[in-house]
Amino acid sequence: MSEREPADDQPPGDAQQERPGRAERDVYRMKVQELRALLREAGVPGTSHMHKDELVRELVKTMHSDQRARPMAKVATGKKSVVPPDDGAPGSKVPKAQRPAKRVPPAAEPMPPDEHGDVIDILLVQHQQLGDLFDELEGARGARRRDLFAELVRLLAVHESIEQLLVHPLARARLADGDAVVDARVEEEDQAEQDLTELYELGLEHDDFADKLANLRDAVIEHGELEEEEEFDALREQVPAEELSRLAAIAMAATDAVTSADDAAAPDEIFALARESFPEP
């Protein structure tokens, strides 16, 4: 790694080297469209075809090579589409608010539906919870890692069941490009379930667990961002608020069986239990 000036919140010298990849983790908190906008501003071509991990690495490399150390501002890129934006697409000048640092309540202690607002609100809260769980799992060991992994499996099972049984069908019916959007998201969700099962079978103390967990984290977070950009915003515009609120009540009532499931159960069993717990919408 090339030499660079330490960030304002990092001590110089060896202390910085003890935390490799910190810049990547910080940049990863940004959304895909924000990363692309910053790279376009820096003159980096081909960002429309990059996945999030590639965008993060490219932006960190650009930051390291920029001796002027320009501040990194959040950039909102406006209306989102299932088709990646062209490299020359303009970005909005209005900065997007950062996610709050405070952790939301865990999935095992859900808030009443009226506090969530609607089914989209529930899913947005769960996106934040998933990010927090992955962060905690990164440094956890032993019994703590086992407990957090079980919580991750339960939350993903509930989350994807809400999407696949309640929200995706709505998107197919109400959005002009609903089939294309939903097909892509369902493929990603099926892959995440498969990856969870592979992690479970690999064993939480295996040498490869951390790397495979990081790959799953990257995929799940990017998946959530694409849902927010291509599906959730459009549903809010196309679906009456009372219908989204009705689905929220169904989603909240169907989670008890999953949140009380055996921690030792395999992921495929938890996902099956989640799907079976949902009544017809």
C-alpha positions in Angstrom: 0.0 0.0 0.0 1.4 3.4 -0.9 2.1 6.0 1.8 -0.6 8.4 2.7 -1.2 11.2 5.2 -3.1 10.0 8.2 -6.8 10.9 8.5 -7.8 13.5 11.1 -9.2 10.8 13.4 -6.2 8.4 13.0 -2.8 8.5 14.8 0.2 8.6 12.5 2.7 5.8 11.9 2.2 2.3 13.3 -1.2 3.0 14.8 -2.6 3.5 11.3 -1.1 0.3 10.0 -2.6 -1.7 12.8 -6.1 -1.1 11.2 -5.8 -2.2 7.6 -8.8 -1.6 5.4 -10.3 1.0 7.7 -10.8 3.5 4.8 -12.6 0.8 2.8 -15.0 0.1 5.7 -15.7 3.8 6.0 -16.3 4.3 2.3 -18.5 1.2 2.2 -21.1 3.0 4.2 -21.9 5.1 1.2 -24.4 4.0 -1.4 -23.6 2.7 -4.8 -24.9 5.7 -6.6 -22.9 8.0 -4.3 -19.7 6.1 -5.0 -20.3 6.3 -8.7 -21.0 10.1 -8.5 -17.8 10.8 -6.6 -15.7 8.6 -9.0 -17.2 10.4 -12.0 -16.4 13.7 -10.5 -12.8 12.5 -10.1 -12.7 11.5 -13.8 -12.8 7.7 -13.3 -14.4 6.0 -16.3 -16.5 2.8 -16.5 -18.2 3.1 -13.1 -21.6 2.0 -14.4 -20.2 -1.5 -14.8 -18.5 -1.8 -11.4 -19.9 -3.7 -8.5 -19.8 -2.0 -5.1 -16.6 -3.7 -3.9 -14.9 -2.4 -7.1 -16.3 1.1 -6.6 -15.0 1.1 -3.0 -11.5 0.0 -3.9 -11.4 2.5 -6.8 -12.5 5.4 -4.6 -10.1 4.6 -1.8 -7.3 4.4 -4.4 -8.3 7.8 -5.8 -8.4 9.2 -2.3 -4.9 7.9 -1.6 -3.5 9.4 -4.8 -5.1 12.8 -4.3 -2.5 14.9 -2.5 -4.9 17.7 -2.0 -7.0 15.5 0.2 -10.3 16.9 -0.9 -13.2 16.4 1.6 -15.5 13.6 0.6 -19.1 14.9 0.5 -22.2 12.8 0.3 -23.8 13.2 -3.2 -27.4 12.4 -4.0 -27.9 11.3 -7.6 -31.6 11.9 -8.0 -34.2 9.5 -9.4 -33.0 5.9 -9.5 -33.6 3.3 -12.3 -33.2 -0.5 -12.8 -30.7 0.5 -15.6 -27.4 1.8 -14.2 -26.8 5.5 -14.8 -24.6 6.6 -17.7 -21.1 7.6 -16.6 -21.9 11.2 -17.7 -25.1 11.5 -15.8 -25.3 14.6 -13.6 -25.7 14.3 -9.9 -27.9 16.3 -7.6 -26.3 19.2 -5.7 -28.4 18.5 -2.6 -26.4 16.4 -0.1 -28.1 13.3 1.2 -28.4 12.8 4.9 -26.2 10.2 6.5 -27.7 7.2 8.3 -28.0 7.7 12.1 -25.2 6.0 14.1 -27.6 4.9 16.8 -28.5 1.2 16.5 -32.2 0.4 15.9 -33.9 -2.2 18.1 -33.0 -5.8 17.3 -35.4 -8.0 15.3 -36.3 -10.0 18.4 -37.9 -6.9 19.9 -40.0 -5.4 17.0 -41.8 -2.1 17.5 -45.6 -1.9 17.0 -46.7 -1.5 13.3 -48.0 2.0 14.0 -44.5 3.1 15.1 -43.1 1.7 11.8 -45.6 3.5 9.6 -45.8 0.9 6.8 -44.2 -2.1 5.4 -41.5 -0.1 3.6 -40.5 1.5 6.9 -40.1 -2.0 8.5 -37.8 -3.1 5.7 -35.7 0.1 5.9 -35.3 -0.5 9.7 -34.2 -4.0 9.0 -31.6 -2.9 6.4 -30.0 -0.8 9.2 -30.2 -3.8 11.6 -28.5 -6.1 9.1 -25.7 -3.6 8.6 -25.2 -3.4 12.4 -25.2 -7.2 12.8 -22.6 -7.7 10.1 -20.4 -5.1 11.8 -20.7 -6.8 15.2 -20.1 -10.2 13.7 -16.9 -9.0 12.1 -15.1 -8.9 15.4 -17.1 -11.5 17.4 -15.7 -14.9 18.5 -17.0 -17.9 20.3 -20.4 -17.9 21.9 -21.0 -14.2 20.9 -20.3 -15.1 17.2 -22.8 -18.0 17.4 -25.5 -15.8 19.0 -25.0 -13.0 16.4 -25.0 -15.4 13.5 -28.3 -17.0 14.7 -29.8 -13.5 14.9 -28.6 -12.7 11.4 -30.2 -15.8 10.0 -33.5 -15.0 11.7 -33.5 -11.4 10.6 -32.6 -12.3 7.0 -35.3 -15.0 6.9 -38.0 -12.6 8.2 -36.8 -9.7 5.9 -36.7 -11.7 2.7 -40.0 -13.3 3.5 -41.6 -9.9 3.9 -40.2 -8.9 0.6 -40.9 -12.0 -1.4 -44.5 -12.6 -0.1 -45.7 -9.1 0.4 -43.6 -6.4 -1.3 -42.2 -8.0 -4.5 -45.7 -9.1 -5.7 -46.9 -5.6 -5.3 -43.9 -4.3 -7.2 -44.6 -6.7 -10.1 -48.2 -5.5 -10.3 -47.7 -1.8 -9.8 -44.4 -0.8 -11.3 -43.8 -0.4 -15.0 -40.5 -2.3 -14.9 -41.6 -4.4 -11.9 -40.7 -7.8 -13.4 -37.2 -6.8 -14.2 -36.6 -5.2 -10.9 -38.1 -8.1 -8.8 -36.4 -10.8 -10.8 -33.0 -9.3 -10.1 -33.7 -8.9 -6.4 -35.1 -12.4 -6.0 -32.0 -13.9 -7.6 -29.8 -12.0 -5.1 -32.0 -13.1 -2.2 -31.8 -16.8 -3.2 -28.0 -16.4 -3.4 -27.9 -14.9 0.1 -29.9 -17.8 1.5 -27.5 -20.3 -0.2 -24.5 -18.4 1.2 -25.9 -18.4 4.7 -26.3 -22.2 4.5 -22.7 -22.6 3.2 -21.5 -20.5 6.2 -23.5 -22.6 8.6 -22.1 -25.8 7.1 -18.6 -24.5 7.1 -18.6 -23.7 10.8 -18.3 -20.4 12.6 -14.7 -21.1 13.7 -13.4 -22.1 10.2 -10.5 -20.1 8.9 -12.5 -19.0 5.8 -15.6 -17.9 7.8 -14.6 -14.3 8.1 -13.8 -13.8 4.4 -17.0 -15.5 3.3 -19.1 -13.5 5.8 -17.6 -10.3 4.4 -18.6 -11.3 0.8 -22.1 -12.0 2.1 -22.2 -8.6 3.8 -21.2 -6.8 0.7 -23.8 -8.6 -1.4 -26.6 -8.0 1.2 -25.9 -4.3 1.7 -25.7 -3.6 -2.1 -28.9 -5.6 -2.5 -30.6 -3.5 0.1 -29.5 -0.3 -1.6 -30.8 -1.4 -4.9 -34.2 -2.2 -3.4 -34.4 1.2 -1.8 -33.4 2.9 -5.1 -35.4 0.9 -7.6 -38.3 -0.6 -5.7 -39.2 1.1 -2.4 -39.3 4.7 -3.6 -41.5 3.8 -6.6 -43.9 1.8 -4.4 -44.4 4.8 -2.1 -45.4 6.8 -5.2 -47.7 4.1 -6.7 -49.3 2.3 -3.8 -51.9 3.9 -1.4 -50.5 4.5 2.1 -53.3 2.4 3.7 -52.3 -0.6 1.6 -48.7 -0.4 2.7 -49.8 0.0 6.3 -52.0 -3.1 6.0 -49.1 -5.1 4.8 -47.0 -3.8 7.8 -49.5 -5.3 10.2 -49.3 -8.7 8.4 -45.5 -8.6 8.4 -45.2 -7.8 12.1 -47.8 -10.5 13.1 -45.9 -13.2 11.2 -42.4 -12.8 12.8 -43.0 -14.4 16.3 -42.4 -18.0 15.1 -39.0 -17.0 13.6 -37.7 -14.8 16.4 -38.3 -17.6 18.9 -36.7 -20.3 16.7 -33.9 -22.6 17.9 -30.5 -20.9 17.5 -29.0 -24.2 16.3 -31.5 -24.6 13.5 -30.1 -24.6 9.9 -30.8 -21.5 7.8 -33.0 -23.4 5.4 -35.2 -24.5 8.3 -35.5 -20.9 9.5 -36.3 -19.5 6.1 -39.0 -22.2 5.6 -40.4 -21.4 9.0 -40.6 -17.7 8.1 -42.4 -18.3 4.9 -44.9 -20.6 6.5 -45.7 -18.0 9.2 -47.1 -15.5 6.7 -50.9 -15.6 5.9 -52.2 -14.7 2.5 -51.9 -10.9 2.1 
